[in-house]
């Protein structure tokens, strides 16, 4: 299937040719909206005008359809002249048509906030598609500096006549804006946090993050023991010794998923909450709690398939999965049981997770009304070739059950704010998933370290609209925005990707010996993985990049952005060595000095967009021995 395109319209009433919108720095076209445009249409028109002006300095006029005169026109939304019946398009789909006198961009929208991911915004997607195609716009990172538009004096819209729709019914990278710390002085001030949030929200929508269908899920049974443990203990895990429920009071618990009454209860509770006027089939959340499947009853054990010899090979010895039973088949049976008892057309959602992550082995057949979130408890990047192949095999195995799959990994949480680059391996996994039935994504989470992990984040976002593109193609787009320094910047990030890959065993060993999490308290070990000497060559490379763009102000600003990110990462690694909870021997004076330097840097550059400082404060709170000073409100720091 060609990129984004699922159908062509052939309308003989139009003649086809390229059309000039701006010629020699003068506007040739106007933007036309319906008489009463929706919020999405109005925003889409403004986005088009904003980027045209950035490209050539020309601000196009916008008029409603009744005021439109002859000459080149850009119709945004369901204008009468376009003939597009937007309500009949698939959700979020749009028509992009260029005739010899006009552009028509109209899509399936609703009346919501255009920046809300729950709002259908097909018209906006059509504008972004055209901006990428004919203006070469690239959104590298949030904010004005991250918006690349090639300068020109003439803008030509190329002939097109297509109906376009997103590849995936949900495209989601969790924004990572909710991290809070007991040491707020390490994070953003209130105003800077709002700026960071606003700019990132715009960035994500420009990369078409959103969804065509309303869907919610998550660990579905966390309060069931408290509510039902006394009356229905048979719904819950049976432990060795004959006890049902959690091992200790208040502890986590899994379910007895072989119990048919449990499946009926899941459907009954879903039905009770369902609006009586619901018009869609709906999704039933059957995602197990955040714990391995532990039930040892005879019926659950009977559903388990043969354990693959390698199902625990790639989990560290201190993993929650280590030593557990392989239980993927029992969960596949549970989802199928729930789905069979649900009303026709309903979709049941489960996770491939913990000790039910590996693909089933019993030959069980699922169906398209079962949606499985691929949520590995290991598999952090960078991976060995063997581990990477194994991870892809598990996806293929679940795909072969005939279930639908969505990507629900936590791998973007890794790396703290270090130059931790794994873009190519990430892209390879994404490509494999697309070739084997991926229908949606939900990545947890976007930690927003744009100046050090830009290639990862750009590739992750861009693959949602160009899933067929290679990592090298997408990275070439990213590097081109650095103008005369594009080669130096490519070499700089290639060097860091090599460093990350070559450090794979060191990273794993350091995390284990320091008892550090890959996502929660990474700053505890940052100084070990990124010692001072590793920054020397990259600093020299960015110095050369800065010289190469001395005569290009915009490219120079982007190189400075990278240099600030590297300077900040180096400072954070230095603070990690002094404050780490993994055995620091620093004096109070040394701690005070490095903390003051870190706080001063973050206050000076918190509006630069280089990193999500609130995420860093959250990680550092769990990683470092911090002083009372950092508990003060961040607004005390000018």
matplotlib code that plots the C-alpha trace (Angstrom):
import matplotlib.pyplot as plt

x = [0.0, 1.5, 2.3, -0.9, -2.9, -5.8, -7.8, -7.7, -10.5, -10.9, -13.1, -13.3, -14.8, -11.4, -8.3, -5.0, -1.8, 0.6, -0.6, 1.4, 0.5, 3.3, 5.5, 8.6, 7.7, 4.1, 1.0, -1.0, -3.6, -6.0, -7.0, -10.7, -12.8, -16.5, -18.7, -18.8, -15.5, -15.0, -12.1, -10.1, -10.6, -9.7, -6.6, -5.6, -5.9, -3.7, -1.1, -0.9, -0.5, 2.0, 4.3, 3.9, 5.0, 7.9, 9.0, 8.8, 7.8, 4.4, 1.2, -1.8, -5.2, -8.0, -11.6, -14.8, -16.2, -18.8, -16.1, -13.7, -12.9, -11.3, -7.6, -5.7, -7.4, -6.6, -9.9, -9.6, -12.4, -15.7, -16.3, -19.1, -16.8, -14.7, -17.5, -16.1, -18.6, -16.3, -18.8, -18.7, -14.9, -13.4, -12.5, -9.6, -9.3, -9.0, -9.0, -6.0, -6.7, -4.7, -6.2, -4.9, -6.6, -7.0, -6.0, -8.8, -8.0, -11.0, -11.2, -13.3, -13.2, -15.3, -15.9, -13.3, -10.1, -7.7, -4.8, -6.7, -5.7, -9.3, -10.4, -10.7, -8.8, -8.6, -8.4, -5.5, -3.7, -4.3, -2.6, 0.4, 0.7, 0.7, 3.2, 5.6, 5.2, 5.3, 7.1, 9.5, 8.5, 10.1, 9.2, 12.4, 11.5, 9.0, 9.1, 10.1, 13.7, 12.7, 10.5, 12.5, 11.1, 13.3, 13.4, 12.0, 10.4, 8.0, 5.6, 4.1, 1.4, 2.0, -0.8, -2.5, -5.8, -5.8, -7.8, -5.5, -5.9, -3.6, -1.9, -2.9, -6.2, -4.3, -1.0, 0.2, 3.5, 2.5, 3.6, 5.5, 4.2, 2.9, 6.2, 6.3, 9.1, 9.6, 12.5, 10.8, 13.8, 15.4, 12.5, 10.7, 9.2, 5.5, 5.7, 8.5, 6.6, 3.6, 5.7, 7.3, 3.9, 2.3, 5.1, 5.3, 1.6, 1.7, 4.7, 2.8, -0.2, 2.0, 3.1, -0.5, -0.8, -4.4, -7.0, -9.9, -11.7, -12.2, -10.3, -9.1, -7.4, -4.9, -4.5, -8.2, -8.6, -6.5, -9.4, -11.2, -9.7, -10.8, -14.3, -14.8, -12.1, -14.4, -17.4, -15.5, -12.0, -12.2, -11.7, -8.2, -4.8, -4.3, -0.8, 1.2, -0.3, -3.9, -4.3, -6.3, -5.5, -2.4, 0.6, 0.3, -2.3, -2.3, -0.1, -0.6, -2.4, -3.2, -6.4, -7.6, -8.1, -9.4, -12.5, -15.4, -17.4, -14.6, -14.9, -18.7, -18.2, -15.8, -18.4, -21.2, -19.4, -18.4, -22.1, -23.3, -21.1, -21.9, -24.1, -27.5, -27.3, -23.9, -23.6, -20.2, -19.3, -16.7, -13.6, -13.5, -10.5, -9.2, -5.6, -4.2, -2.8, 0.8, 2.2, 3.1, 0.4, 0.8, -2.3, -1.4, -4.9, -5.2, -7.5, -5.0, -2.1, -4.0, -4.3, -0.6, 1.3, 4.8, 7.4, 9.8, 13.4, 14.4, 11.4, 13.5, 16.8, 16.7, 15.4, 17.9, 18.2, 16.5, 13.6, 10.0, 9.7, 12.8, 11.7, 8.1, 6.0, 5.3, 1.6, 0.9, -1.6, -3.9, -4.2, -5.0, -7.7, -9.0, -9.3, -11.0, -13.5, -14.3, -14.7, -17.0, -19.3, -19.3, -21.8, -20.9, -18.3, -16.8, -13.0, -11.2, -7.9, -5.1, -1.3, 1.5, 3.4, 5.6, 5.5, 2.8, 4.8, 6.3, 4.0, 1.7, 2.8, -0.4, -1.6, -4.5, -6.3, -7.6, -9.3, -9.4, -11.7, -8.9, -6.4, -3.0, -0.7, 3.0, 4.4, 7.8, 9.2, 12.8, 14.2, 15.7, 17.7, 20.4, 19.9, 22.2, 21.4, 20.0, 17.8, 16.6, 15.7, 13.9, 11.8, 10.6, 9.9, 7.5, 5.6, 5.4, 4.2, 1.3, 0.5, 0.1, -2.6, -4.8, -5.1, -4.6, -1.5, -0.5, 2.9, 2.8, 6.5, 8.2, 11.5, 11.4, 11.6, 15.2, 18.4, 17.8, 19.0, 22.2, 23.0, 21.5, 20.9, 19.2, 17.2, 18.1, 17.3, 14.0, 13.1, 13.9, 11.5, 8.8, 9.2, 8.9, 5.7, 4.2, 4.9, 3.2, 0.0, 0.5, -2.7, -1.9, 0.8, 1.0, 4.6, 5.3, 6.7, 8.1, 10.6, 11.4, 15.2, 15.3, 18.9, 20.5, 18.1, 16.7, 17.3, 15.4, 12.5, 12.3, 12.4, 9.8, 7.4, 8.1, 7.5, 3.9, 3.4, 6.2, 6.3, 7.9, 10.9, 14.3, 16.0, 18.7, 16.1, 14.4, 17.7, 18.8, 15.7, 16.7, 20.4, 19.6, 18.1, 21.6, 22.6, 26.3, 26.8, 24.6, 27.5, 29.2, 25.9, 25.3, 28.8, 28.2, 25.0, 26.5, 29.3, 26.8, 24.8, 28.0, 28.9, 25.4, 25.6, 29.1, 28.1, 25.2, 26.8, 28.3, 24.8, 23.2, 25.9, 25.9, 22.1, 22.3, 25.2, 23.9, 20.3, 19.2, 16.0, 16.1, 13.3, 12.9, 16.3, 18.7, 20.5, 21.9, 24.3, 24.7, 28.3, 29.4, 27.9, 28.9, 32.3, 34.0, 36.2, 33.3, 32.3, 35.6, 35.4, 31.7, 32.4, 35.1, 32.7, 30.1, 32.8, 33.5, 29.8, 29.5, 32.3, 30.7, 27.5, 29.0, 27.3, 23.9, 22.1, 19.3, 21.6, 23.9, 21.1, 20.3, 23.9, 23.9, 20.8, 22.8, 25.7, 23.5, 22.1, 25.6, 26.7, 23.7, 24.2, 27.9, 26.9, 24.2, 26.7, 29.1, 26.3, 25.5, 29.0, 28.7, 25.1, 24.4, 22.7, 24.9, 27.8, 28.8, 31.6, 31.4, 31.7, 28.9, 30.9, 31.3, 27.6, 26.7, 28.9, 27.7, 24.0, 24.4, 25.9, 23.0, 20.3, 21.9, 22.1, 18.5, 17.2, 19.3, 18.0, 14.7, 13.0, 15.3, 13.4, 16.5, 15.0, 12.0, 13.4, 10.4, 11.0, 14.7, 13.7, 11.5, 14.3, 16.9, 14.6, 14.8, 18.5, 20.4, 21.0, 19.5, 19.7, 16.7, 17.5, 16.0, 12.8, 12.0, 9.5, 11.2, 9.7, 12.2, 14.9, 15.1]
y = [0.0, 3.4, 5.8, 7.0, 6.5, 4.0, 5.3, 7.6, 9.9, 10.4, 13.4, 14.4, 17.8, 19.1, 19.9, 19.0, 21.1, 22.5, 25.8, 28.8, 30.0, 32.5, 33.7, 35.8, 36.8, 37.9, 36.1, 34.6, 32.6, 33.2, 30.7, 29.9, 28.3, 27.5, 30.2, 28.6, 26.7, 24.3, 24.8, 22.2, 23.9, 27.3, 25.9, 24.0, 27.2, 29.1, 26.3, 26.4, 30.2, 30.2, 27.8, 29.5, 32.8, 31.1, 29.8, 33.0, 35.9, 36.2, 36.2, 34.8, 36.3, 34.1, 34.5, 32.6, 30.8, 33.4, 36.1, 34.0, 35.6, 34.1, 33.1, 30.5, 29.5, 27.1, 25.6, 24.3, 22.2, 21.0, 24.0, 23.6, 24.0, 21.0, 18.6, 16.6, 15.0, 14.9, 13.1, 10.1, 9.8, 7.3, 8.7, 11.1, 10.6, 13.6, 14.5, 16.3, 17.6, 20.1, 21.4, 24.1, 26.8, 25.5, 23.2, 21.4, 19.9, 18.6, 15.8, 13.9, 16.2, 16.8, 20.0, 19.5, 21.3, 20.7, 20.1, 17.4, 13.9, 12.8, 15.2, 13.8, 16.2, 14.9, 18.4, 19.2, 16.0, 17.0, 20.4, 18.7, 16.2, 19.0, 21.1, 18.1, 17.2, 20.6, 22.8, 20.2, 21.1, 19.0, 19.2, 18.2, 19.1, 21.3, 25.1, 27.5, 26.5, 22.9, 23.8, 23.5, 25.2, 25.7, 29.4, 30.2, 33.0, 30.8, 28.1, 25.7, 23.1, 20.0, 18.0, 15.6, 13.8, 11.4, 10.3, 9.9, 8.2, 7.5, 4.1, 3.3, 3.8, 5.1, 6.9, 7.8, 8.7, 9.6, 13.2, 12.7, 16.0, 14.7, 14.0, 15.7, 15.8, 16.7, 18.8, 21.3, 23.6, 21.0, 21.3, 24.0, 27.2, 27.3, 29.5, 27.5, 24.2, 25.7, 26.8, 23.3, 21.6, 23.9, 23.5, 19.8, 19.4, 21.2, 19.1, 15.8, 16.9, 17.9, 14.3, 13.3, 11.8, 11.0, 8.3, 7.3, 5.3, 6.0, 3.4, 3.1, 0.4, -0.3, -2.6, -3.4, -5.3, -3.4, -2.9, -6.2, -8.0, -5.3, -5.3, -9.0, -11.0, -12.2, -13.0, -14.4, -15.5, -18.1, -15.2, -14.6, -16.3, -19.5, -19.5, -22.4, -23.5, -23.0, -19.3, -17.1, -13.4, -11.3, -12.7, -10.0, -7.4, -4.6, -6.5, -6.9, -9.9, -11.7, -13.4, -17.0, -16.5, -20.0, -19.3, -18.9, -16.8, -14.3, -13.8, -13.4, -10.8, -8.8, -8.6, -7.8, -4.9, -3.5, -3.8, -2.1, 1.0, 1.2, 4.1, 2.8, 4.9, 3.7, 3.2, 1.5, -2.0, -0.8, -2.1, -4.3, -3.8, -7.2, -6.2, -8.1, -6.2, -5.1, -8.4, -11.7, -14.3, -16.4, -18.6, -22.3, -23.8, -27.0, -25.3, -22.5, -24.9, -27.1, -24.1, -23.4, -24.4, -25.9, -23.4, -22.3, -23.0, -19.3, -17.6, -16.3, -16.0, -12.2, -11.2, -10.2, -12.4, -9.8, -9.4, -10.0, -12.6, -14.6, -18.0, -17.6, -20.0, -19.4, -18.6, -16.9, -19.5, -19.2, -15.4, -16.0, -18.4, -15.8, -13.0, -15.4, -16.5, -12.8, -12.0, -15.0, -13.8, -10.2, -8.7, -9.3, -6.9, -6.0, -6.0, -7.3, -5.7, -7.6, -7.1, -9.4, -8.7, -10.2, -14.0, -14.0, -11.8, -14.7, -15.9, -18.8, -22.3, -24.4, -23.4, -21.4, -19.3, -15.8, -13.3, -9.7, -8.9, -9.4, -6.6, -7.3, -4.7, -5.7, -4.7, -6.3, -6.2, -6.3, -5.8, -2.3, -0.8, -1.3, -5.1, -7.8, -9.2, -12.3, -10.4, -8.1, -11.1, -12.8, -9.7, -9.6, -13.3, -12.8, -10.1, -12.5, -15.3, -13.2, -12.0, -15.6, -16.2, -13.8, -11.2, -7.6, -6.0, -2.6, -1.4, -0.6, -0.5, 1.6, 1.9, 5.6, 6.1, 4.9, 6.9, 9.9, 13.0, 11.4, 11.1, 7.6, 6.9, 3.7, 5.2, 2.5, -0.5, 1.2, 1.7, -1.9, -3.1, -0.7, -1.8, -5.5, -4.7, -2.8, -5.8, -8.1, -6.4, -3.5, -1.4, 1.1, 2.5, 3.6, 4.4, 5.2, 7.9, 10.9, 12.2, 15.1, 15.3, 16.8, 18.1, 14.8, 12.2, 14.0, 11.2, 8.7, 11.0, 12.3, 8.8, 7.6, 10.4, 10.4, 6.6, 7.2, 9.0, 7.3, 3.8, 2.5, 4.9, 3.6, 5.0, 6.5, 8.3, 9.8, 10.7, 12.4, 14.6, 15.5, 16.3, 18.3, 21.0, 21.7, 23.1, 23.3, 21.3, 18.4, 16.0, 17.0, 16.5, 13.2, 12.0, 13.4, 11.3, 8.3, 8.5, 8.5, 5.6, 3.6, 4.5, 3.4, 0.1, -0.7, 0.0, -2.5, -4.9, -2.1, -0.5, -3.8, -4.6, -1.2, -1.1, -4.5, -3.7, -0.3, -1.5, 1.1, 1.1, 1.7, 4.2, 5.3, 6.3, 6.3, 9.3, 7.1, 5.5, 8.2, 9.0, 5.4, 5.0, 8.5, 9.3, 12.7, 11.3, 10.1, 13.8, 15.0, 13.9, 14.8, 18.3, 18.7, 17.5, 20.1, 22.8, 21.9, 22.0, 25.4, 26.7, 25.2, 27.2, 30.5, 32.2, 30.5, 31.9, 29.4, 26.3, 27.9, 28.2, 24.5, 23.5, 25.7, 23.8, 20.5, 22.0, 23.1, 19.6, 18.1, 20.7, 19.9, 16.1, 16.5, 18.5, 16.0, 13.2, 15.2, 15.8, 12.1, 11.2, 13.5, 12.9, 9.3, 7.0, 4.3, 5.1, 8.8, 10.0, 13.7, 16.4, 18.9, 21.7, 19.6, 18.7, 22.4, 23.5, 21.0, 21.6, 25.3, 24.9, 22.6, 24.9, 27.9, 26.2, 25.0, 28.4, 30.0, 27.6, 26.4, 28.2, 26.6, 23.4, 21.2, 18.9, 18.2, 19.4, 18.2, 14.6, 15.0, 16.3, 13.3, 10.9, 12.7, 12.7, 8.9, 8.8, 11.4, 12.6, 16.0, 19.0, 20.8, 23.7, 21.8, 21.3, 25.0, 26.2, 26.7, 30.2, 31.3, 30.9, 33.8]
z = [0.0, -1.0, 1.8, 3.5, 0.3, 0.2, -2.8, -5.8, -7.0, -10.7, -11.4, -15.1, -14.2, -13.1, -15.2, -13.6, -13.5, -11.0, -9.5, -8.3, -4.8, -4.4, -7.3, -7.0, -3.4, -4.3, -3.2, -6.1, -4.0, -1.1, 1.5, 1.5, 4.3, 4.7, 5.9, 9.4, 9.7, 12.5, 15.0, 13.1, 9.8, 11.2, 12.8, 9.6, 7.6, 10.1, 10.1, 6.3, 6.2, 9.0, 7.2, 3.8, 5.5, 7.2, 3.7, 1.7, 4.0, 2.3, 4.4, 2.4, 2.9, 4.3, 3.2, 3.5, 0.5, -0.4, -0.7, -2.8, -6.2, -9.2, -9.3, -7.4, -4.2, -1.4, -0.2, 3.4, 4.8, 3.2, 0.9, -1.6, -4.6, -3.6, -3.9, -1.0, 1.3, 4.3, 6.6, 4.2, 4.4, 6.8, 10.2, 10.0, 6.2, 3.8, 0.2, -1.3, -4.8, -6.9, -10.1, -12.5, -10.3, -6.8, -4.0, -2.2, 1.3, 3.1, 5.7, 8.2, 11.3, 14.4, 16.3, 19.1, 20.0, 17.1, 19.5, 21.5, 20.5, 20.8, 18.1, 14.5, 12.3, 8.8, 7.3, 9.4, 8.4, 4.8, 5.3, 7.0, 4.2, 1.6, 3.7, 3.8, 0.1, -1.6, 0.9, 2.3, 5.9, 8.6, 12.3, 14.0, 17.6, 19.3, 18.9, 16.1, 15.9, 15.4, 12.4, 9.2, 6.1, 3.1, 2.0, -1.4, -3.4, -5.3, -4.1, -6.5, -5.6, -7.5, -9.2, -6.8, -6.5, -3.6, -0.6, 2.4, 5.8, 8.7, 8.6, 12.2, 14.0, 17.0, 16.9, 20.4, 22.1, 25.6, 26.1, 29.4, 30.8, 34.2, 36.0, 39.4, 42.0, 45.6, 44.4, 42.1, 41.9, 39.6, 37.1, 35.2, 36.5, 36.0, 32.9, 31.3, 31.9, 30.1, 27.1, 26.9, 27.1, 24.5, 22.0, 22.4, 22.0, 18.7, 17.6, 18.3, 16.3, 13.4, 13.4, 13.3, 16.8, 17.5, 17.0, 14.7, 17.4, 21.1, 23.1, 26.7, 28.6, 31.4, 34.3, 34.7, 38.0, 40.6, 43.0, 42.5, 45.5, 47.9, 46.4, 45.7, 47.4, 50.2, 48.1, 45.0, 46.0, 43.1, 40.7, 42.0, 41.8, 43.8, 45.3, 46.6, 49.9, 48.7, 49.4, 47.0, 46.4, 47.1, 49.0, 51.6, 52.5, 50.0, 47.6, 43.9, 42.6, 39.3, 38.4, 37.9, 34.2, 33.6, 35.7, 33.2, 35.8, 35.7, 32.0, 32.3, 35.1, 33.0, 30.2, 32.7, 34.3, 30.9, 29.8, 32.9, 32.3, 28.6, 27.6, 26.5, 23.3, 22.3, 18.5, 18.2, 19.2, 21.7, 23.5, 26.6, 28.8, 29.9, 30.7, 33.7, 36.7, 36.8, 38.0, 36.4, 36.0, 39.1, 39.5, 40.2, 40.0, 37.9, 35.3, 34.6, 34.5, 32.0, 29.6, 29.5, 26.4, 26.4, 27.7, 25.0, 25.9, 25.5, 27.1, 30.0, 28.2, 27.8, 31.2, 33.9, 36.9, 39.2, 36.8, 38.1, 35.3, 36.4, 37.7, 36.7, 34.7, 31.0, 30.9, 27.5, 26.4, 29.4, 28.8, 25.1, 26.2, 28.7, 26.1, 23.7, 26.4, 27.2, 23.5, 22.9, 25.7, 24.6, 22.1, 18.5, 17.1, 20.5, 20.7, 23.8, 24.8, 26.6, 27.0, 26.0, 29.2, 31.9, 31.8, 29.1, 26.7, 24.6, 21.8, 22.6, 21.8, 22.0, 18.6, 19.9, 17.3, 18.2, 15.9, 14.8, 17.7, 20.1, 20.3, 22.0, 23.3, 22.8, 26.2, 26.9, 30.4, 28.9, 25.5, 26.2, 23.5, 22.4, 22.0, 20.9, 17.5, 19.2, 21.5, 18.8, 16.6, 19.6, 20.3, 16.7, 16.8, 19.6, 17.7, 14.7, 16.9, 18.3, 14.8, 13.7, 16.2, 14.1, 16.9, 16.0, 17.6, 18.8, 20.0, 23.7, 24.8, 27.5, 25.7, 25.1, 28.9, 28.8, 28.7, 31.1, 29.3, 28.0, 24.2, 24.3, 20.6, 19.2, 16.2, 13.7, 15.9, 16.9, 13.3, 12.4, 15.1, 13.9, 10.3, 11.4, 13.3, 10.3, 8.0, 10.5, 11.2, 13.6, 13.8, 16.4, 18.8, 22.4, 23.4, 27.0, 27.2, 25.4, 28.0, 25.7, 25.7, 22.3, 22.2, 23.1, 21.8, 18.8, 16.2, 18.4, 18.9, 15.3, 13.9, 16.4, 15.4, 11.7, 11.3, 12.1, 8.8, 6.8, 8.1, 4.9, 5.1, 6.3, 9.4, 7.1, 5.0, 8.0, 9.7, 6.4, 6.7, 10.3, 9.5, 6.4, 8.6, 9.9, 6.5, 6.0, 9.2, 8.2, 7.7, 10.9, 12.8, 11.2, 12.3, 15.7, 16.3, 14.5, 17.0, 19.9, 18.4, 18.1, 21.7, 22.9, 21.0, 22.1, 25.7, 25.7, 28.2, 30.3, 30.6, 31.6, 34.1, 35.6, 36.0, 37.8, 40.2, 41.1, 41.3, 38.8, 36.8, 33.0, 33.4, 37.0, 38.5, 35.6, 37.0, 39.7, 37.2, 34.5, 35.6, 35.2, 31.7, 30.6, 32.2, 31.5, 28.8, 26.6, 26.0, 24.6, 21.0, 20.6, 21.9, 19.3, 16.6, 17.5, 17.6, 14.0, 13.2, 14.7, 12.5, 9.4, 10.0, 11.0, 8.0, 8.4, 11.4, 11.5, 11.2, 13.7, 16.2, 15.7, 16.3, 19.4, 20.5, 20.3, 22.1, 25.0, 25.2, 25.4, 27.9, 30.0, 29.7, 30.7, 33.8, 34.8, 34.6, 36.8, 39.3, 39.2, 40.3, 43.3, 44.4, 43.4, 45.9, 44.7, 46.9, 46.6, 48.8, 47.9, 50.5, 51.3, 49.6, 46.4, 46.4, 46.9, 44.0, 41.4, 42.4, 42.1, 38.6, 37.5, 38.9, 37.3, 33.9, 34.0, 34.9, 32.2, 29.5, 30.6, 27.7, 25.1, 24.8, 25.1, 27.7, 29.8, 33.1, 35.0, 33.9, 35.0, 38.4, 38.9, 37.9, 40.0, 43.0, 42.9, 42.1, 44.1, 47.6, 47.3, 49.7, 51.2, 48.8, 45.9, 47.7, 47.5, 44.9, 41.5, 41.3, 43.9, 41.3, 38.8]

ax = plt.figure().add_subplot(projection="3d")
ax.plot(x, y, z, "-o")
ax.set_aspect("equal")
plt.show()
